[in-house]
């Protein structure tokens, strides 16, 4: 009897051991593969670099894209850079673009913090690290770029199956809008910050009205005085500019001459101040420009506009932007009557900032098409503008066909305006909408991830030049 009992006990233990071992093996088999392996298993995606960041996995990647999405089976392809800030496949995903190149330092857009999600950051086609060789510039247009985003979304959606939002600031906000216009079913929501909307390229009176009233008269007078004095002293300051260019190896082939480059920098001065500075910072502007030293005028212009930008070396990274501005996006022209006859060239067109061997032809129908679509078909779209940001003088607006979409303005805000700077009622409404579109509980209406000084303190793609 005892032998029979011991035999039975041994059998139970053996069965339990086998069951436990089998369960462990089964769990290992059923476990989800590493996220890097899942991403790299997607055709066309390759790893450039992985960087550590606590609480996330961060990858710098590239994807093979057709140069022409109208002809995707052509042999003409290029490698487009993008990054992935991976949180969890069970969280929403935000597709971010600046509309320019992509940073390879981990960062998080405001909507990503609000939804505590993953972020896919996309470099815009034809910027230096995502430029086809040879380069067919006619394919640098808003539909092709939207199709790049569509391809990335389709590739990643099987891995990140929860809701997706798209976002961007300035040209990135424009890019997010164009993506929604051409592929309206991809994204569950759009958050576009300070996005210009130049519907009729040759009608820019809205900017003139803006500059007549922005800020205070005292501040406007100070800025206009420095700008005017920089042109009055053109001879002495251009001599200093030539010395500066020679010392740094700068040249002026694209814009045409040092004189054209100098004036372009000076004419950006007032615009640049209001784009990136606040009214309180007017105290840093020389109060009596006529009696200020050459160095004081030089320093103020350089701090706000940047003398290096209109050199060949400063313009080269932004050829793709100026090409688009001169073919589809449009560009502002303002009169600046306080300069009188001191200006020789006025606001120069984008053609002057693109090498002459690149052909350009403007398409006046591109922006009216997008504007009409937003007015009549906007759905789950949020626009945030700054009251004192020049780029908001021509902005997107919503018509009777818009659904669950909003336009908000940050009082006194500049080109860095965001949801978190809105008045409390609008901030709560905007945050609630973002959470709702992400498929999350909209209450309480506050970011679901705590603020991270490294991830979240990411400025817009700022440069001292007249571009969004």
Secondary structure by P-SEA (a helix, b strand, c coil): caaaaaaaaaaaaaaaaaaaaaaaaaaaaaccccaaaaaaaccccccccccccccbbbbbbbbbbbcccccccccbbbbbbbbbbcccccbbbbbbbccccccccccccaaaaaacbbbbbbcccccccccccccccccccaaaaaaaaaaaaaacccccccbbbbbbccaaaaaaaaaaaaccccccbbbbccccccccccccaaaaaaaaccccaaaaaaaaaaaaaaaaaaaaaaaaaaaaaaaacccccccccaaaaaaaaaaaaaaaaaaccccccccccccccccccaaaaaaaaaacccccccccccccccaaaaaaaaccbbbbbbcccccccccccccccccccccccbbbbbbcaaaaaaaaaaaccccbbbbbbbcccccccccccccccccccccccccccccccccccccaaaaaaaaaaaaaaacccccccccccccccccccccccccccccc
